[in-house]
Amino acid sequence: MGESGIKAVYQREKVDLIKELQTGSSGLSLAQVMTNQTKYGVNELSEGIKKSTFVMFLEQYNDFLVMILLAAALISMFFQDFESSIVIFIVVTINAILGTAQQLKAEQSLNSLKQLSAPASKVLREGTIEVIPSREITIGDIVLLESGDYISADGRILENASLQVNESALTGESVSTCKEDTVFFKEVSLGDQVNMVFSGSFVTYGRGSFLVTGIGMKTEVGKIAELLKEAKEKKTPLQSNLDQFGKKLSIGIVIICAILFVINVMRHEAIGSAFVLAVALAVAAIPEALSSIVTIVLAFGTRKMAKENAIVRKLQAVEGLGSVSIVCCDKTGTLTQNKMTVQSFYVDTVVEHAAGNLPKSEEDLLIASILCNNSTNIEGVEIGDPTEVALINFADKFQLNAVTLRRQYPRLGEIPFDSDRKLMSTVQCLENRDTMLVKGAVDVLLTRMNLSVDKKIEIETVNSEFSEKGLRVLAVAKKQVGKTELTLEDETELEFMGLIAMMDPPREESYEAVRKCTKAGIKTIMITGDHKITATAIARDIGILKNDSESVEGAEMDHLTDEKLKDFIKNKSVYARVSPEHKIRIVRAWQEKGNIVAMTGDGVNDAPALKQADVGIAMGITGTEVAKDSAGVILTDDNFATIVKAIENGRNVYANIKRSIHFLLSGNTAGMITILYTSIMVLPVPFAPIHLLFINLLTDSLPAIALGLESHSKHVMDEKPRPKNEAILTKRFIYDIVIDGCVIAILTLAAFYIGLRNNNQVASTMAFATLCLGRLVHSFNCKSDKQVLFSKRFYSNSYLAGAFMIGFILLNMVLLIPTLGQVFHVASLSISLLLVIYGLSLLNLVIIQTLKLLTLY
């Protein structure tokens, strides 16, 4: 709309806007789309000025410990220890480069996942309805809306069938706005522009279409986005916990290093050397790489999940998946195939037809089910609710084409379906009279029909028989209304047309997925709007339900307080006929019992429960944009088995993070023990500052990251869920770290004593080399809590093998190349002493693996 401003649009006639934007009744042509996209740009909000790689690099130095290290380098230069200063600068720079690379890699991974989960919109172009990424919407497009759709651009309403839109993101008003096709002749506030829709809002009721007049930063929400450009990503709970742990650990280590500094000064060490050693020890002992490693492992975990049809929108969801103990899932499309097929129908008697001719009453029933229907199936492309698509597919068998019938009997009015009424009504001119067709739940429609007692009992009996077989049943009715403007009061005094029974069979993989959950200590719960009998039949078939007492209807929970509900739900596995309020109460009740709850959903009414759940999981195929925006995970295949895979991945990601932490802390513990022992025993200092910096660089990065990429194990699903508030550093975990640290420290001191027979420099060199190589070897110990030395798993991680070889080669270059030996203050060693280093380094693998084998570990 150029400089005229979006506010002027609501004051203009829609025909004038259509003419100005050159949009025909069939939408834009492809040539117009390309022209407009070039002219107006893409429909997305700018993210502000991103940090350059150089700025990211400089930010790596904005760390308290790094600043101390740089100060130590300057002090070393003051004491003319230029070699140490140069190496410290080199080490800090390499660390900064690695940190920048890690940050860029994680950012690229997360950005690619954001693209995968981008919202989509239905547009009319060249007379064809297309589903396109919302970023491709352009000025002049005609966008089609229905309940649950996210609105991704600003525009003027063209068609309106009881359209209601939630604009709380813009106006702060939680009540949905009823839209009207009107024109304003004076200025009105944003919330009163009822002939407009705005990006960032969503449809809660009805359907319609609008002409796009504003995209990207030119929308109302774009103005708000200007204020949000500097918003920062939140850290995950695990990252926050590790940061807190790191701070506490740092304080303890700094105190130890200060004590060590005092001891060395009292032993008449040079103040400069003592200071540099204390600082180097602090940097080597504090696992400052923890946070970045966690980010990298989480990012790689999300990429793996995306390949397996689970897009993670929020890193917190990965952690949550690892400890899920309750999975609340919908039945249709998640546990089942979401491919409804009509099995039989009833008018006067139950009939099962494959194809052929139909009696008039049965043909009228099928025609009504197509006309009172918003779905389409054009050349195999199915768009819409699976139940409605099934009706269209079934009618095709009898040469009743939906497109042809809808042209013959165009829709004159409607009351859209909503989850509270459980009905949909339309008006068509049938047999020269305006006739209302109503389709919906049997129990609701029965209360609105003119039926004899006997006929009502007969219909209820047939409905029960269908439901007991796991069939979904729809009732269809009609009424002569003689008008096109419908009200809710018109949905009474209806004439029964028939019942249509459909089946959505369970997915084959659902059986195994539920069994895996049970084995893993995860309770699977079905929450559905379907009839209790239908839900029970499916749940019993796939193993969720053991007996009928575990099934309950939403109405049975209405009279229960939240406190009583906690006790009521503990033995329930199926919740049928539930409302949005029931869903959120069920999720909250299980959470208050100490569970981590995952919740699946696809509709607008699922959004509150998805946000309430610890892990909200939206359906990628059938899910509305509102549901996807509320969820932390999106399933691209709408499959329950994918949820189980995601939980398995979440557990493996958490296990890999623990492996990295185990490796870092046990290695650091070994270095601390070695230095403290020699200080207390008044022995020569075992490591030069440059040794500790080399070890820190070598063992705190590549091997730790490689362990974070350890191949996933299916055995994690044999374990029970992790307790909700369990800290990552449990007593057992700390015990294992200390034992490993002691083993490596003892072997390092053994090398130190052997070298001491020659002189102090040889002793220091052997201690440095043994600790460095020992930590590299120890990375293989951290692959598993169990003994893996002679198993295939020992050799399964190519990343770890590569990290080990890089470290091994670099260490031997330092030991064997005289020039590097002088820089790193190492002595020239004989072949026999080199073999002692290799032997002692390998011995920690043998000892720790033996302890694991003897279950003493």
Secondary structure in CASP SS format (residue, H / E / C, confidence):
PFRMAT SS
TARGET T0000
AUTHOR 0000-0000-0000
METHOD secondary structure of the structure
MODEL  1
M C 1.00
G H 1.00
E H 1.00
S H 1.00
G C 1.00
I H 1.00
K H 1.00
A H 1.00
V H 1.00
Y H 1.00
Q H 1.00
R C 1.00
E C 1.00
K H 1.00
V H 1.00
D H 1.00
L H 1.00
I H 1.00
K H 1.00
E H 1.00
L H 1.00
Q C 1.00
T C 1.00
G E 1.00
S C 1.00
S C 1.00
G E 1.00
L E 1.00
S C 1.00
L H 1.00
A H 1.00
Q H 1.00
V H 1.00
M H 1.00
T H 1.00
N H 1.00
Q H 1.00
T H 1.00
K H 1.00
Y H 1.00
G C 1.00
V C 1.00
N C 1.00
E C 1.00
L C 1.00
S C 1.00
E C 1.00
G C 1.00
I C 1.00
K C 1.00
K C 1.00
S C 1.00
T H 1.00
F H 1.00
V H 1.00
M H 1.00
F H 1.00
L H 1.00
E H 1.00
Q C 1.00
Y C 1.00
N C 1.00
D C 1.00
F H 1.00
L H 1.00
V H 1.00
M H 1.00
I H 1.00
L H 1.00
L H 1.00
A H 1.00
A H 1.00
A H 1.00
L H 1.00
I H 1.00
S H 1.00
M H 1.00
F H 1.00
F C 1.00
Q C 1.00
D C 1.00
F H 1.00
E H 1.00
S H 1.00
S H 1.00
I H 1.00
V H 1.00
I H 1.00
F H 1.00
I H 1.00
V H 1.00
V H 1.00
T H 1.00
I H 1.00
N H 1.00
A H 1.00
I H 1.00
L H 1.00
G H 1.00
T H 1.00
A H 1.00
Q H 1.00
Q H 1.00
L H 1.00
K H 1.00
A H 1.00
E H 1.00
Q H 1.00
S H 1.00
L H 1.00
N H 1.00
S H 1.00
L H 1.00
K H 1.00
Q H 1.00
L H 1.00
S C 1.00
A C 1.00
P C 1.00
A E 1.00
S E 1.00
K E 1.00
V E 1.00
L E 1.00
R E 1.00
E C 1.00
G C 1.00
T E 1.00
I E 1.00
E E 1.00
V E 1.00
I E 1.00
P E 1.00
S H 1.00
R H 1.00
E H 1.00
I C 1.00
T C 1.00
I C 1.00
G C 1.00
D C 1.00
I E 1.00
V E 1.00
L E 1.00
L E 1.00
E E 1.00
S C 1.00
G C 1.00
D C 1.00
Y E 1.00
I C 1.00
S C 1.00
A C 1.00
D E 1.00
G E 1.00
R E 1.00
I E 1.00
L E 1.00
E E 1.00
N E 1.00
A E 1.00
S E 1.00
L E 1.00
Q E 1.00
V E 1.00
N E 1.00
E C 1.00
S H 1.00
A H 1.00
L H 1.00
T H 1.00
G C 1.00
E C 1.00
S C 1.00
V C 1.00
S C 1.00
T E 1.00
C E 1.00
K C 1.00
E C 1.00
D C 1.00
T C 1.00
V C 1.00
F C 1.00
F C 1.00
K C 1.00
E C 1.00
V C 1.00
S C 1.00
L H 1.00
G H 1.00
D H 1.00
Q C 1.00
V C 1.00
N C 1.00
M E 1.00
V E 1.00
F C 1.00
S C 1.00
G C 1.00
S C 1.00
F E 1.00
V E 1.00
T E 1.00
Y E 1.00
G E 1.00
R E 1.00
G E 1.00
S E 1.00
F E 1.00
L E 1.00
V E 1.00
T E 1.00
G E 1.00
I C 1.00
G H 1.00
M H 1.00
K H 1.00
T C 1.00
E H 1.00
V H 1.00
G H 1.00
K H 1.00
I H 1.00
A H 1.00
E H 1.00
L H 1.00
L H 1.00
K C 1.00
E C 1.00
A C 1.00
K C 1.00
E C 1.00
K C 1.00
K C 1.00
T C 1.00
P H 1.00
L H 1.00
Q H 1.00
S H 1.00
N H 1.00
L H 1.00
D H 1.00
Q H 1.00
F H 1.00
G H 1.00
K H 1.00
K H 1.00
L H 1.00
S H 1.00
I H 1.00
G H 1.00
I H 1.00
V H 1.00
I H 1.00
I H 1.00
C H 1.00
A H 1.00
I H 1.00
L H 1.00
F H 1.00
V H 1.00
I H 1.00
N H 1.00
V H 1.00
M H 1.00
R C 1.00
H C 1.00
E C 1.00
A C 1.00
I H 1.00
G H 1.00
S H 1.00
A H 1.00
F H 1.00
V H 1.00
L H 1.00
A H 1.00
V H 1.00
A H 1.00
L H 1.00
A H 1.00
V H 1.00
A H 1.00
A H 1.00
I C 1.00
P C 1.00
E C 1.00
A C 1.00
L H 1.00
S H 1.00
S H 1.00
I H 1.00
V H 1.00
T H 1.00
I H 1.00
V H 1.00
L H 1.00
A H 1.00
F H 1.00
G H 1.00
T H 1.00
R H 1.00
K H 1.00
M H 1.00
A H 1.00
K H 1.00
E C 1.00
N C 1.00
A E 1.00
I E 1.00
V E 1.00
R C 1.00
K C 1.00
L H 1.00
Q H 1.00
A H 1.00
V H 1.00
E H 1.00
G H 1.00
L H 1.00
G C 1.00
S C 1.00
V C 1.00
S C 1.00
I E 1.00
V E 1.00
C E 1.00
C E 1.00
D C 1.00
K H 1.00
T H 1.00
G H 1.00
T H 1.00
L H 1.00
T E 1.00
Q C 1.00
N C 1.00
K C 1.00
M C 1.00
T E 1.00
V E 1.00
Q E 1.00
S E 1.00
F E 1.00
Y E 1.00
V C 1.00
D C 1.00
T C 1.00
V E 1.00
V E 1.00
E C 1.00
H C 1.00
A C 1.00
A C 1.00
G C 1.00
N C 1.00
L C 1.00
P C 1.00
K H 1.00
S H 1.00
E H 1.00
E H 1.00
D H 1.00
L H 1.00
L H 1.00
I H 1.00
A H 1.00
S H 1.00
I H 1.00
L H 1.00
C C 1.00
N C 1.00
N C 1.00
S C 1.00
T E 1.00
N E 1.00
I E 1.00
E C 1.00
G C 1.00
V E 1.00
E E 1.00
I E 1.00
G C 1.00
D C 1.00
P H 1.00
T H 1.00
E H 1.00
V H 1.00
A H 1.00
L H 1.00
I H 1.00
N H 1.00
F H 1.00
A H 1.00
D H 1.00
K C 1.00
F C 1.00
Q C 1.00
L C 1.00
N C 1.00
A H 1.00
V H 1.00
T H 1.00
L H 1.00
R H 1.00
R H 1.00
Q H 1.00
Y C 1.00
P C 1.00
R E 1.00
L E 1.00
G E 1.00
E E 1.00
I E 1.00
P E 1.00
F E 1.00
D E 1.00
S C 1.00
D C 1.00
R C 1.00
K C 1.00
L E 1.00
M E 1.00
S E 1.00
T E 1.00
V E 1.00
Q E 1.00
C E 1.00
L E 1.00
E C 1.00
N C 1.00
R E 1.00
D E 1.00
T E 1.00
M E 1.00
L E 1.00
V E 1.00
K E 1.00
G E 1.00
A E 1.00
V H 1.00
D H 1.00
V H 1.00
L H 1.00
L H 1.00
T C 1.00
R C 1.00
M E 1.00
N C 1.00
L C 1.00
S C 1.00
V H 1.00
D H 1.00
K H 1.00
K H 1.00
I H 1.00
E H 1.00
I H 1.00
E H 1.00
T H 1.00
V H 1.00
N H 1.00
S H 1.00
E H 1.00
F H 1.00
S H 1.00
E H 1.00
K C 1.00
G C 1.00
L C 1.00
R E 1.00
V E 1.00
L E 1.00
A E 1.00
V E 1.00
A E 1.00
K E 1.00
K E 1.00
Q E 1.00
V C 1.00
G C 1.00
K C 1.00
T C 1.00
E C 1.00
L C 1.00
T C 1.00
L H 1.00
E H 1.00
D H 1.00
E C 1.00
T C 1.00
E C 1.00
L E 1.00
E E 1.00
F E 1.00
M E 1.00
G E 1.00
L E 1.00
I E 1.00
A E 1.00
M E 1.00
M E 1.00
D C 1.00
P C 1.00
P E 1.00
R C 1.00
E H 1.00
E H 1.00
S H 1.00
Y H 1.00
E H 1.00
A H 1.00
V H 1.00
R H 1.00
K H 1.00
C H 1.00
T H 1.00
K H 1.00
A C 1.00
G C 1.00
I C 1.00
K E 1.00
T E 1.00
I E 1.00
M E 1.00
I E 1.00
T C 1.00
G C 1.00
D C 1.00
H C 1.00
K H 1.00
I H 1.00
T H 1.00
A H 1.00
T H 1.00
A H 1.00
I H 1.00
A H 1.00
R H 1.00
D H 1.00
I H 1.00
G C 1.00
I C 1.00
L C 1.00
K C 1.00
N C 1.00
D H 1.00
S H 1.00
E H 1.00
S E 1.00
V E 1.00
E E 1.00
G H 1.00
A H 1.00
E H 1.00
M H 1.00
D C 1.00
H C 1.00
L C 1.00
T C 1.00
D H 1.00
E H 1.00
K H 1.00
L H 1.00
K H 1.00
D H 1.00
F H 1.00
I H 1.00
K H 1.00
N H 1.00
K C 1.00
S C 1.00
V E 1.00
Y E 1.00
A E 1.00
R C 1.00
V C 1.00
S C 1.00
P H 1.00
E H 1.00
H H 1.00
K H 1.00
I H 1.00
R H 1.00
I H 1.00
V H 1.00
R H 1.00
A H 1.00
W H 1.00
Q H 1.00
E H 1.00
K C 1.00
G C 1.00
N C 1.00
I C 1.00
V E 1.00
A E 1.00
M E 1.00
T E 1.00
G E 1.00
D C 1.00
G C 1.00
V H 1.00
N H 1.00
D H 1.00
A H 1.00
P H 1.00
A H 1.00
L H 1.00
K H 1.00
Q H 1.00
A C 1.00
D C 1.00
V E 1.00
G E 1.00
I E 1.00
A E 1.00
M E 1.00
G C 1.00
I C 1.00
T C 1.00
G C 1.00
T C 1.00
E H 1.00
V H 1.00
A H 1.00
K H 1.00
D H 1.00
S H 1.00
A C 1.00
G C 1.00
V E 1.00
I E 1.00
L E 1.00
T C 1.00
D C 1.00
D C 1.00
N C 1.00
F H 1.00
A H 1.00
T H 1.00
I H 1.00
V H 1.00
K H 1.00
A H 1.00
I H 1.00
E H 1.00
N H 1.00
G H 1.00
R H 1.00
N H 1.00
V H 1.00
Y H 1.00
A H 1.00
N H 1.00
I H 1.00
K H 1.00
R H 1.00
S H 1.00
I H 1.00
H H 1.00
F H 1.00
L H 1.00
L H 1.00
S H 1.00
G H 1.00
N H 1.00
T H 1.00
A H 1.00
G H 1.00
M H 1.00
I H 1.00
T H 1.00
I H 1.00
L H 1.00
Y H 1.00
T H 1.00
S H 1.00
I H 1.00
M C 1.00
V C 1.00
L C 1.00
P C 1.00
V C 1.00
P C 1.00
F C 1.00
A C 1.00
P H 1.00
I H 1.00
H H 1.00
L H 1.00
L H 1.00
F H 1.00
I H 1.00
N H 1.00
L H 1.00
L H 1.00
T H 1.00
D C 1.00
S C 1.00
L H 1.00
P H 1.00
A H 1.00
I H 1.00
A H 1.00
L H 1.00
G H 1.00
L C 1.00
E C 1.00
S C 1.00
H C 1.00
S C 1.00
K H 1.00
H H 1.00
V H 1.00
M H 1.00
D H 1.00
E C 1.00
K C 1.00
P C 1.00
R C 1.00
P C 1.00
K C 1.00
N C 1.00
E C 1.00
A C 1.00
I C 1.00
L C 1.00
T C 1.00
K H 1.00
R H 1.00
F H 1.00
I H 1.00
Y H 1.00
D H 1.00
I H 1.00
V H 1.00
I H 1.00
D H 1.00
G H 1.00
C H 1.00
V H 1.00
I H 1.00
A H 1.00
I H 1.00
L H 1.00
T H 1.00
L H 1.00
A H 1.00
A H 1.00
F H 1.00
Y H 1.00
I H 1.00
G H 1.00
L H 1.00
R C 1.00
N C 1.00
N C 1.00
N H 1.00
Q H 1.00
V H 1.00
A H 1.00
S H 1.00
T H 1.00
M H 1.00
A H 1.00
F H 1.00
A H 1.00
T H 1.00
L H 1.00
C H 1.00
L H 1.00
G H 1.00
R H 1.00
L H 1.00
V H 1.00
H H 1.00
S H 1.00
F H 1.00
N H 1.00
C C 1.00
K C 1.00
S C 1.00
D C 1.00
K C 1.00
Q C 1.00
V C 1.00
L C 1.00
F C 1.00
S C 1.00
K H 1.00
R H 1.00
F H 1.00
Y H 1.00
S C 1.00
N C 1.00
S H 1.00
Y H 1.00
L H 1.00
A H 1.00
G H 1.00
A H 1.00
F H 1.00
M H 1.00
I H 1.00
G H 1.00
F H 1.00
I H 1.00
L H 1.00
L H 1.00
N H 1.00
M H 1.00
V H 1.00
L H 1.00
L H 1.00
I C 1.00
P H 1.00
T H 1.00
L H 1.00
G H 1.00
Q H 1.00
V H 1.00
F C 1.00
H C 1.00
V C 1.00
A C 1.00
S C 1.00
L C 1.00
S C 1.00
I H 1.00
S H 1.00
L H 1.00
L H 1.00
L H 1.00
V H 1.00
I H 1.00
Y H 1.00
G H 1.00
L H 1.00
S H 1.00
L H 1.00
L H 1.00
N H 1.00
L H 1.00
V H 1.00
I H 1.00
I H 1.00
Q H 1.00
T H 1.00
L H 1.00
K H 1.00
L H 1.00
L C 1.00
T C 1.00
L C 1.00
Y C 1.00
END
